[in-house]
Amino acid sequence: MPTAFLNDLFATLSERGRALLGRPKGPIKGDDLVELGENLLSRQGEASGVALAAAIIGNYDAAPPPSRLTFLTALADRFGPAMDEVKSALKAVEKDASPANVQKLHRATEARRQELLRRLNLAPGGTAALVRMREELLDHLPSRPDLKGVDRDFAHMFSTWFNRGFLVLRHIDWTTPANILEKIIRYEAVHAIQDWNDLRNRLEPSDRRCYGFFHPQLADDPLIFVEVALTTGIPDAIAPLLDISRKPIAAEEATTAVFYSISNTQRGLGGVSFGNFLIKQVVEELKRELPQLKTFVTLSPAPGFASWLKKERAKENSDFLDASLRDSLKLLDEPGWQDNADMREALRKPMTQLAASYYLSARNAAGRPVDPVARFHLGNGARLEAIDYLGDTSPKGMAQAHGFMVNYLYALDDIEKNHEAFVEQGEVAASSAVKKLLRGNGGRDRAPAGKNGKETKKDTPEKGAVA
């Protein structure tokens, strides 16, 4: 939308808001936004409600940060549940726990801000504006824990509004409108797209695919997208897949679909899961188009590995490092070690064993794998298939994972079983090759057996783009 048009629109909405409040011209204040919110909740007419919602959205976007924070704070302390109604409904339930009285109590305990958000959503562009509002709210949460209730209500509302039933899967290719392609370049969060030639290399060849989920209220803005490479085997490095000079293969020759980048685009929708649905639907689409495909696998980053290893090296007594390993890891402190053949080979075995420990044994405070990408794919029912030493030697890959990447295999017959084992018992589905790497570490970081005689894993301190 042209900037001049947006500026005119916001100016018109601001004037409308000031007129509704009887305010003179000038910047609208946070208290004025709050009063507009109260007016919106008290309105019964649909037409006037839509106009007022549009005025609030326009004035909020145009307001300075302190005024916007005043409004967000009011959502927490002024637009909570109506306590008089809660007490009255509670007394009625204590006297007669009929379904009608219980329902009244349920309605009474709902925060007033939820209805306010629903009414704001009626404004033109309201959904996108509320996603931006929540993104700003997330920025304040670390220093404003009193706003957590507001965030929970945003997440609750968005989980309904962005339900899978409302999402549309679209194939994104080189003929897709430029405004969407520009967003693919901007939103790519795993392997940065360098320029339009790089983008074309990921979209146009016969052995490349890209799919995204779209919502009717954000029609030209993908919520999440996945980039796919069609290959004849499981890759262990990202550079060959992204190489512009590579020779594409015919799609009909491919046996493997590689999901090498999954990017969430809307930070304001954090906590609303799209990725699991996206992968499953893309698998179905690819199988319909190319029935000869047999293997569906990722080539994923290990974004937490370097920071985890740094913490373990700093500990006087680490569950994962003995004296011999500590001595081997001194080579990591040599700049450019990955470009030295002798150093690369000297680090291959100890580093790969530690990577296996990171995935199979290390745990966060919740008892789940430390790595966020691992939690995503394992929770979706994938299997940890392979650990790829120096799979990504880009500056980003070296900084976040000492070059490691991993393959998660989506074996269609095992997805449900793997998902249930992970969710219910914290079990990590892994190939025998990966498990052997852990045993090669002498088993020193193997945790004792847990409930039902199964192994549990040790907790370690906690921490995205998904891939």
C-alpha positions in Angstrom: 0.0 0.0 0.0 1.5 3.4 -1.0 3.0 5.4 1.9 1.1 8.6 0.9 -2.2 6.7 1.1 -1.3 5.2 4.5 -0.4 8.6 5.8 -3.7 10.1 4.6 -5.6 7.2 6.1 -4.0 7.5 9.5 -4.6 11.3 9.5 -8.2 10.7 8.7 -8.6 8.1 11.4 -6.8 10.3 13.9 -9.2 13.2 13.1 -12.1 10.8 13.6 -10.8 9.7 16.9 -10.3 13.2 18.1 -13.8 14.1 17.0 -15.3 11.2 18.8 -13.5 12.3 22.0 -14.2 16.0 21.4 -10.4 16.6 21.4 -8.6 19.5 19.6 -6.1 18.7 16.8 -2.7 17.4 17.9 -1.1 14.1 18.9 -3.5 11.7 20.6 -2.5 10.6 24.1 -2.5 7.1 25.6 -5.4 8.0 27.9 -7.4 9.1 24.9 -6.8 5.6 23.3 -8.0 4.0 26.5 -11.1 6.1 26.4 -11.7 5.2 22.8 -11.5 1.6 23.8 -14.1 2.0 26.5 -16.4 3.8 24.0 -15.9 0.9 21.6 -17.0 -1.7 24.2 -20.1 0.3 25.0 -21.3 0.7 21.4 -24.0 -1.5 20.1 -24.2 -0.3 16.5 -22.1 -2.3 14.1 -21.4 0.6 11.7 -20.3 3.0 14.4 -18.3 0.2 16.1 -16.3 -0.5 12.9 -15.6 3.3 12.5 -14.5 3.6 16.1 -12.3 0.4 15.8 -10.7 1.9 12.7 -10.1 5.2 14.6 -8.4 3.3 17.5 -6.2 1.3 15.1 -5.2 4.4 13.1 -4.5 6.5 16.2 -2.6 3.7 17.9 -0.3 3.2 14.9 0.3 7.0 14.7 0.8 7.5 18.4 4.3 7.8 20.0 5.7 4.8 21.9 4.8 6.0 25.4 1.1 6.5 24.4 1.0 3.0 22.9 2.5 1.6 26.1 -0.2 3.4 28.1 -2.8 1.6 26.0 -1.1 -1.8 26.4 -0.9 -1.2 30.2 -4.6 -0.4 30.3 -5.4 -3.7 28.6 -3.8 -5.3 31.6 -5.2 -3.3 34.5 -8.4 -1.7 33.2 -9.7 -4.2 30.7 -9.5 -7.4 32.8 -12.6 -9.3 34.0 -15.5 -7.3 35.5 -15.1 -8.5 39.1 -18.6 -7.5 40.2 -20.0 -9.8 37.5 -17.5 -12.6 38.4 -18.6 -12.4 42.1 -22.3 -12.4 41.2 -21.9 -15.3 38.8 -19.8 -17.3 41.3 -22.5 -16.8 44.0 -25.1 -18.1 41.5 -23.0 -21.2 40.8 -22.5 -21.9 44.5 -26.3 -21.7 44.9 -27.2 -23.6 41.8 -24.5 -25.2 39.6 -26.8 -25.4 36.5 -25.3 -25.3 33.0 -26.7 -21.9 32.5 -25.1 -20.5 35.6 -21.8 -22.1 34.9 -21.9 -20.6 31.4 -22.5 -17.2 32.9 -19.5 -17.6 35.2 -17.4 -18.6 32.2 -18.4 -15.5 30.3 -17.9 -13.3 33.4 -14.3 -14.5 33.9 -13.3 -13.6 30.4 -11.2 -10.4 30.4 -12.9 -7.5 28.8 -9.9 -7.0 26.6 -10.8 -10.1 24.6 -14.0 -8.6 23.5 -12.1 -5.3 22.8 -9.6 -7.3 20.6 -12.5 -8.9 18.7 -14.1 -5.5 18.0 -10.8 -4.0 16.9 -10.4 -6.9 14.5 -13.5 -5.6 12.6 -11.6 -2.5 11.4 -10.1 -2.6 7.9 -6.6 -4.0 8.3 -7.5 -4.8 12.0 -6.0 -8.3 12.0 -2.6 -7.1 10.7 -2.7 -4.2 13.1 -3.3 -6.5 16.1 -0.4 -8.7 15.0 1.8 -5.6 15.0 0.4 -4.6 18.4 1.3 -8.0 19.9 4.8 -7.8 18.4 5.3 -4.5 20.3 3.8 -6.1 23.4 6.4 -8.9 23.2 9.2 -6.3 23.3 7.9 -5.1 26.6 7.4 -8.4 28.3 10.9 -8.9 29.7 10.6 -5.8 31.8 6.8 -5.8 32.2 5.7 -9.1 33.6 2.3 -7.5 34.5 1.5 -7.6 30.7 1.8 -11.4 30.5 -2.0 -11.8 30.9 -2.5 -9.5 27.9 -0.1 -11.6 25.9 -1.9 -14.8 26.8 -5.2 -13.3 25.6 -3.6 -12.3 22.3 -2.2 -15.8 21.9 -5.6 -17.3 22.7 -7.4 -15.1 20.2 -4.8 -15.6 17.4 -4.9 -19.4 17.9 -8.5 -19.2 16.9 -8.2 -16.6 14.1 -5.3 -18.3 12.6 -6.7 -21.8 12.9 -5.4 -24.3 10.2 -8.9 -24.2 8.7 -8.4 -20.5 7.7 -5.0 -21.0 6.2 -4.3 -21.4 2.4 -1.3 -23.3 1.1 0.1 -21.6 -2.0 3.0 -22.6 -4.2 5.5 -19.8 -4.5 7.5 -19.7 -7.7 9.3 -17.3 -10.0 6.0 -16.1 -11.4 4.6 -15.1 -8.0 3.9 -11.4 -7.7 7.0 -9.3 -6.9 5.5 -7.9 -3.7 5.4 -11.4 -2.2 8.8 -12.4 -3.6 10.3 -9.3 -1.9 8.9 -10.5 1.4 10.4 -14.0 0.9 13.8 -12.3 0.6 13.2 -10.1 3.6 11.7 -12.9 5.8 14.1 -15.7 5.0 15.6 -16.4 8.5 17.7 -19.5 8.0 19.9 -19.0 4.9 19.9 -15.4 3.9 18.9 -14.7 0.3 21.7 -12.5 -1.2 19.9 -11.0 -4.2 17.3 -11.7 -6.9 19.5 -14.2 -8.7 19.8 -16.2 -5.4 16.1 -16.1 -5.0 15.6 -17.2 -8.6 17.9 -20.2 -8.0 15.7 -21.3 -5.1 12.4 -20.9 -7.0 12.7 -21.4 -10.7 14.7 -24.7 -11.4 12.8 -27.9 -11.9 14.2 -29.4 -8.8 13.2 -26.6 -6.4 9.9 -25.8 -4.7 8.6 -23.2 -2.2 5.3 -23.2 -0.4 3.7 -20.8 2.1 0.7 -20.5 4.3 -1.4 -17.4 3.8 -4.4 -16.0 5.7 -7.3 -14.2 4.1 -6.7 -11.1 6.2 -3.0 -11.0 5.3 -3.4 -12.1 1.7 -0.1 -10.9 0.4 2.0 -11.7 3.5 3.0 -15.4 4.0 2.8 -16.5 7.6 5.4 -19.2 7.2 7.1 -20.7 4.2 9.3 -23.7 3.4 12.0 -24.1 0.7 12.4 -27.5 -0.8 15.2 -29.1 -2.8 14.5 -32.3 -4.8 17.5 -34.5 -4.8 18.6 -38.2 -5.4 19.9 -38.6 -1.8 20.0 -37.1 1.6 22.4 -34.1 1.6 24.9 -33.5 4.4 25.8 -29.8 3.5 23.9 -26.7 2.6 26.4 -25.1 0.2 25.8 -27.5 -2.8 22.0 -26.9 -2.5 22.4 -23.2 -2.7 25.1 -23.1 -5.4 23.9 -21.0 -8.3 26.3 -22.8 -10.7 24.9 -26.2 -9.9 23.1 -28.3 -12.6 19.5 -28.9 -11.8 18.0 -32.4 -12.2 14.6 -33.2 -13.7 11.9 -33.3 -10.9 10.9 -36.8 -12.1 14.5 -38.1 -11.3 14.3 -37.0 -7.7 13.8 -39.6 -4.9 14.2 -37.2 -1.9 12.5 -34.0 -0.9 14.7 -31.9 1.4 13.2 -29.2 3.6 16.2 -26.9 4.0 14.6 -23.7 5.3 11.4 -23.0 7.2 10.9 -19.4 8.2 8.2 -17.9 10.4 7.4 -14.4 9.2 5.2 -12.8 11.8 6.8 -12.4 15.2 3.5 -11.2 16.6 2.1 -14.7 15.9 4.7 -16.3 18.1 3.3 -19.4 19.9 0.8 -20.1 17.1 2.0 -23.2 15.4 1.9 -23.4 11.6 5.1 -25.4 10.8 3.8 -28.9 11.7 0.7 -28.4 9.4 2.9 -26.9 6.7 5.3 -29.8 6.5 2.5 -32.4 6.4 0.6 -30.6 3.7 3.6 -30.0 1.6 4.5 -33.7 1.8 1.0 -34.5 0.5 1.3 -31.9 -2.3 4.7 -33.3 -3.4 3.5 -36.9 -3.3 0.6 -36.0 -5.5 2.8 -34.2 -8.0 5.8 -36.6 -7.8 4.7 -40.0 -6.6 8.2 -41.4 -7.1 9.4 -39.5 -4.0 10.3 -41.9 -1.2 12.2 -39.9 1.3 11.2 -36.7 3.1 14.0 -35.1 5.2 15.3 -31.8 6.5 18.7 -30.3 6.4 18.5 -28.2 9.6 20.7 -25.9 11.5 21.7 -26.5 15.1 21.3 -23.0 16.5 22.0 -23.7 20.1 25.0 -26.0 19.8 27.8 -23.5 20.1 26.3 -21.7 23.1 25.6 -25.0 24.8 29.2 -26.2 24.3 30.6 -22.9 25.5 28.7 -23.2 28.7 29.9 -26.8 29.2 33.5 -25.8 28.6 33.1 -23.1 31.2 31.9 -25.6 33.9 34.5 -27.0 36.2 32.7 -30.3 36.2 30.7 -31.0 33.0 28.6 -34.1 32.5 29.7 -34.1 28.9 33.4 -33.3 28.9 36.3 -35.3 30.4 39.9 -34.1 30.4 40.7 -35.7 27.0 37.7 -34.0 25.3 38.6 -30.7 26.8 42.1 -31.0 25.5 40.8 -31.9 22.0 38.5 -28.9 22.0 41.4 -26.4 22.3 41.6 -26.4 18.5 38.2 -24.7 18.5 39.9 -21.6 19.7 42.1 -21.4 16.7 40.6 -18.9 14.1 39.7 -20.5 10.8 40.2 -24.1 12.1 37.6 -25.3 9.6 39.8 -24.3 6.7 42.8 -26.4 8.0 42.5 -30.0 6.9 44.5 -31.4 9.9 42.4 -29.4 12.4 39.2 -30.4 10.7 40.0 -34.1 11.0 41.3 -33.8 14.6 38.0 -32.3 15.7 35.7 -34.5 13.6 35.3 -37.4 16.1 35.2 -35.5 19.4 32.9 -32.8 18.0 30.5 -35.3 16.4 30.3 -37.3 19.6 29.5 -34.1 21.5 26.8 -33.2 19.0 25.2 -36.5 19.6 25.3 -35.8 23.3 23.7 -32.4 22.7 20.8 -34.0 20.9 20.3 -37.3 22.8 21.3 -36.4 26.4 21.3 -32.6 27.0 18.0 -31.3 28.4 16.5 -27.9 29.3 14.7 -27.2 32.5 11.5 -28.6 31.1 13.2 -31.9 30.3 13.2 -31.4 26.5 16.1 -31.2 24.1 18.1 -28.0 24.4 17.9 -27.3 20.7 14.8 -25.4 19.6 14.8 -26.8 16.0 15.1 -30.3 17.5 12.1 -29.7 19.7 10.1 -28.6 16.7 10.9 -31.5 14.4 10.9 -34.2 17.1 7.6 -32.9 18.4 6.2 -33.3 14.8 7.2 -36.9 14.8 10.5 -36.8 12.8 13.5 -38.9 13.6 17.0 -37.6 14.1 18.6 -39.3 11.1 22.1 -37.9 10.8 24.5 -35.4 12.3 26.4 -33.5 9.6 29.9 -32.3 10.5 30.7 -28.9 8.9 27.4 -29.0 7.0 27.3 -25.2 7.1 30.6 -23.3 7.1 29.1 -19.9 6.5 29.9 -17.3 9.2 26.4 -17.8 10.7 26.7 -21.6 10.7 30.1 -21.5 12.4 29.0 -19.0 15.0 25.8 -20.8 16.1 26.8 -24.4 15.6 30.5 -24.8 14.8 29.3 -25.8 11.3 27.0 -28.6 12.4 23.7 -29.4 10.6 21.4 -32.3 11.1 18.9 -34.3 9.1 15.5 -35.1 10.5 13.6 -37.8 8.6 9.9 -37.8 8.3 9.1 -41.5 7.8 5.4 -41.3 7.2 4.6 -44.6 8.9 6.4 -43.7 12.1 5.4 -40.0 12.5 2.5 -40.6 14.9 4.5 -43.1 17.0 7.5 -40.8 17.3 5.3 -37.8 18.1 3.6 -39.7 21.0 6.8 -41.0 22.4 8.4 -37.6 22.4 5.4 -35.7 23.9 4.4 -38.3 26.5 7.8 -39.6 27.6 10.4 -37.2 26.1 11.9 -39.9 23.9 14.1 -38.8 21.0 13.6 -40.9 18.0 17.1 -41.4 16.4 18.7 -43.6 13.9 21.1 -46.3 14.9 24.0 -44.3 13.4 23.3 -41.4 15.6 22.9 -43.6 18.7 26.3 -45.2 18.0 27.9 -41.8 18.1 26.7 -41.4 21.7 28.0 -44.8 22.6 31.3 -43.8 21.0 31.5 -41.2 23.7 31.9 -43.9 26.2 28.4 -43.5 27.5 29.6 -41.1 30.2 26.7 -38.7 29.6 24.1 -41.4 29.5 21.3 -40.6 32.0 19.9 -43.3 34.4 16.7 -45.1 33.5 13.5 -43.2 34.1 9.9 -44.2 34.4 8.8 -47.4 32.7 12.5 -48.4 32.5 13.2 -45.9 29.7 16.2 -43.7 29.6 15.7 -40.1 30.8 18.0 -37.3 29.8 19.9 -34.8 31.9 18.7 -31.3 32.2 20.9 -28.4 31.1 20.3 -24.7 31.2 17.7 -23.5 28.6 17.4 -21.3 25.5 13.9 -19.0 16.0 13.9 -19.6 12.8 12.9 -23.1 12.1 14.4 -25.3 9.5 
